[in-house]
């Protein structure tokens, strides 16, 4: 990101506080719709006088569109450096860390749906305003639990795990989003379930909400 208004513009759009981002520092940031749904995440780094947004390739276009939407009358240039290493890492590492990737972020949910550890890393509750802040701040202040939440699961059969995630609540964005085969023949996965789903661990099937 280049231009004399680049840093002020990014600070006004990101859910994280970037004012004290020094050389070599990096922070995860969320970018939200005005109604509070998460559009994407980026790892923001400072290189010299520029702020670099490391974005999963699958989310690059949607995040660019989101930023362009609010760029009016700002001297800012969004420069695409092409495909780079995914800041989220490979899928096996990401699923093991319970960190959402493009398939999870594409569900259009609020940041709290991804767990408090995610919120702690991508959201600042002391910075100035940004699009979607009102919804996020209200949920945090009330300790509200979103209806759909990210879960980690493991099972012998992918279909059994997917069916269990869809077993509670109304029709919605439940089910497996990313699955990774394990050496023992089982499958570990990320997905979404309604908040009323019971966590389970019985040897054949394990499901837990991401904290």
C-alpha positions as CSV (number, residue, x, y, z in Angstrom):
1,X,0.0,0.0,0.0
2,X,1.5,3.3,-1.1
3,X,0.6,7.0,-1.0
4,X,0.6,9.8,1.5
5,X,-2.8,8.7,2.9
6,X,-1.9,5.0,3.0
7,X,-1.3,4.6,6.8
8,X,-4.3,6.8,7.8
9,X,-6.5,5.0,5.4
10,X,-5.5,1.5,6.6
11,X,-5.8,2.6,10.2
12,X,-9.4,3.8,9.5
13,X,-10.4,0.4,7.9
14,X,-8.6,-2.3,10.0
15,X,-10.0,-3.8,13.1
16,X,-6.5,-3.8,14.6
17,X,-4.5,-0.7,15.8
18,X,-1.6,-0.1,13.4
19,X,-0.4,3.3,14.7
20,X,2.6,1.9,16.5
21,X,3.6,-0.7,13.9
22,X,7.4,-0.3,13.7
23,X,9.9,-1.6,11.2
24,X,9.8,-5.4,11.0
25,X,6.6,-5.6,13.1
26,X,3.6,-7.5,11.9
27,X,0.0,-7.7,13.1
28,X,-3.1,-9.6,12.0
29,X,-6.0,-7.4,11.0
30,X,-9.6,-8.0,10.2
31,X,-11.5,-6.1,7.6
32,X,-15.3,-6.0,8.1
33,X,-18.4,-5.1,6.3
34,X,-20.3,-2.1,7.9
35,X,-22.7,-4.6,9.4
36,X,-19.9,-6.4,11.3
37,X,-19.3,-9.5,9.1
38,X,-15.7,-10.4,8.5
39,X,-14.7,-9.9,4.8
40,X,-11.1,-11.0,5.2
41,X,-7.9,-11.0,7.2
42,X,-4.4,-9.8,6.4
43,X,-1.1,-9.9,8.1
44,X,0.2,-6.3,8.0
45,X,3.9,-5.6,7.9
46,X,6.0,-2.5,7.7
47,X,8.7,-2.5,5.1
48,X,10.4,0.9,4.9
49,X,7.8,3.6,4.3
50,X,5.2,1.1,3.0
51,X,2.7,-1.1,4.7
52,X,2.5,-4.6,3.2
53,X,-0.7,-6.6,3.4
54,X,0.0,-10.4,3.3
55,X,-3.3,-11.9,2.2
56,X,-4.4,-15.4,1.4
57,X,-4.5,-15.6,-2.4
58,X,-8.1,-16.8,-2.4
59,X,-9.2,-13.7,-0.5
60,X,-7.1,-11.1,-2.4
61,X,-9.9,-10.0,-4.8
62,X,-12.6,-9.7,-2.2
63,X,-10.3,-7.8,0.2
64,X,-9.2,-5.4,-2.6
65,X,-12.9,-4.7,-3.4
66,X,-13.6,-4.0,0.2
67,X,-10.8,-1.5,0.5
68,X,-11.5,0.2,-2.8
69,X,-15.1,0.7,-1.6
70,X,-13.9,3.1,1.1
71,X,-10.9,4.7,-0.7
72,X,-12.7,7.8,-2.0
73,X,-10.7,11.0,-2.0
74,X,-7.7,9.3,-0.4
75,X,-4.2,9.4,-2.0
76,X,-3.6,5.7,-1.7
77,X,-2.4,3.1,-4.2
78,X,-3.2,-0.6,-3.8
79,X,-0.3,-2.4,-5.5
80,X,-0.7,-6.1,-6.3
81,X,2.6,-8.0,-6.0
82,X,1.1,-11.2,-7.3
83,X,0.8,-14.6,-5.6
84,X,3.0,-15.0,-2.5
85,X,3.4,-17.5,0.3
86,X,0.1,-17.8,2.1
87,X,0.4,-16.0,5.5
88,X,-1.9,-18.6,7.0
89,X,0.5,-21.5,6.2
90,X,-0.3,-24.9,4.8
91,X,-3.7,-26.4,5.5
92,X,-2.6,-29.1,7.9
93,X,-0.8,-26.6,10.1
94,X,-3.7,-24.2,10.0
95,X,-6.3,-26.8,10.8
96,X,-4.2,-28.0,13.7
97,X,-3.9,-24.4,15.0
98,X,-7.7,-23.9,14.6
99,X,-7.1,-20.8,12.5
100,X,-9.7,-19.9,9.9
101,X,-8.7,-19.9,6.2
102,X,-10.4,-18.7,3.0
103,X,-13.2,-21.3,3.2
104,X,-14.0,-20.3,6.8
105,X,-13.7,-16.6,6.2
106,X,-16.0,-16.8,3.2
107,X,-19.0,-17.6,5.4
108,X,-19.6,-14.0,6.2
109,X,-19.7,-14.3,10.0
110,X,-18.8,-11.9,12.7
111,X,-15.2,-12.1,14.2
112,X,-16.5,-13.7,17.5
113,X,-17.7,-16.7,15.5
114,X,-14.0,-17.7,15.1
115,X,-13.3,-17.8,18.8
116,X,-11.8,-15.4,21.4
117,X,-8.2,-16.3,20.5
118,X,-8.9,-15.1,17.0
119,X,-10.6,-11.9,18.2
120,X,-7.7,-11.2,20.6
121,X,-5.2,-11.3,17.7
122,X,-7.2,-9.3,15.0
123,X,-9.3,-6.8,17.0
124,X,-8.4,-3.8,19.1
125,X,-11.1,-2.5,21.4
126,X,-9.2,0.7,22.2
127,X,-8.5,2.1,18.7
128,X,-10.7,4.6,16.8
129,X,-13.6,3.8,14.6
130,X,-13.6,1.4,11.6
131,X,-16.4,-0.1,9.6
132,X,-18.2,-2.8,11.5
133,X,-16.9,-1.7,14.9
134,X,-20.3,-1.1,16.5
135,X,-21.4,-4.8,16.1
136,X,-18.0,-6.2,17.3
137,X,-17.8,-3.9,20.3
138,X,-21.4,-4.6,21.3
139,X,-20.9,-8.4,21.2
140,X,-17.7,-8.0,23.3
141,X,-19.3,-5.8,25.9
142,X,-22.3,-8.1,26.3
143,X,-20.3,-11.3,26.2
144,X,-22.6,-12.5,23.4
145,X,-22.2,-15.8,21.7
146,X,-22.9,-15.8,18.0
147,X,-25.3,-18.4,16.7
148,X,-22.7,-20.1,14.4
149,X,-19.3,-20.9,15.8
150,X,-16.1,-22.4,14.4
151,X,-15.4,-26.0,15.5
152,X,-12.5,-28.4,15.2
153,X,-13.3,-32.0,14.7
154,X,-11.8,-35.4,14.1
155,X,-13.4,-38.6,12.8
156,X,-12.8,-41.9,11.0
157,X,-15.4,-40.9,8.3
158,X,-15.7,-37.4,7.0
159,X,-19.4,-37.8,6.3
160,X,-20.1,-38.7,9.9
161,X,-18.3,-35.6,11.1
162,X,-20.2,-33.4,8.6
163,X,-23.5,-34.9,9.6
164,X,-22.9,-34.3,13.3
165,X,-22.0,-30.6,12.7
166,X,-25.4,-30.1,10.9
167,X,-27.4,-31.9,13.6
168,X,-28.3,-28.9,15.7
169,X,-29.9,-25.6,15.1
170,X,-31.8,-24.2,12.1
171,X,-30.6,-24.3,8.5
172,X,-27.4,-22.2,8.2
173,X,-23.7,-22.2,7.5
174,X,-23.0,-25.5,9.4
175,X,-20.8,-28.3,8.1
176,X,-17.2,-29.0,7.3
177,X,-15.2,-26.2,5.5
178,X,-11.6,-27.6,5.5
179,X,-10.5,-31.2,6.0
180,X,-7.1,-32.8,6.2
181,X,-6.3,-36.5,6.1
182,X,-4.2,-37.9,8.9
183,X,-1.5,-40.6,8.8
184,X,-3.7,-43.0,10.8
185,X,-6.5,-42.8,8.3
186,X,-8.7,-40.4,10.2
187,X,-9.6,-36.9,9.1
188,X,-9.3,-33.6,11.1
189,X,-11.3,-30.6,10.0
190,X,-12.6,-27.2,10.7
191,X,-16.2,-26.3,10.2
192,X,-19.2,-24.5,11.7
193,X,-21.9,-25.6,14.0
194,X,-24.8,-24.0,15.8
195,X,-24.0,-22.9,19.4
196,X,-26.4,-25.5,20.8
197,X,-24.4,-28.4,19.4
198,X,-23.0,-30.7,22.1
199,X,-19.3,-31.2,22.1
200,X,-18.3,-34.8,21.9
201,X,-15.2,-37.1,22.4
202,X,-16.0,-40.8,22.1
203,X,-13.0,-42.3,20.3
204,X,-14.7,-42.4,16.9
205,X,-15.8,-38.7,16.8
206,X,-14.4,-35.6,18.4
207,X,-15.9,-32.1,18.1
208,X,-15.0,-29.0,20.1
209,X,-15.8,-25.4,19.7
210,X,-12.8,-23.2,19.0
211,X,-12.1,-21.1,22.1
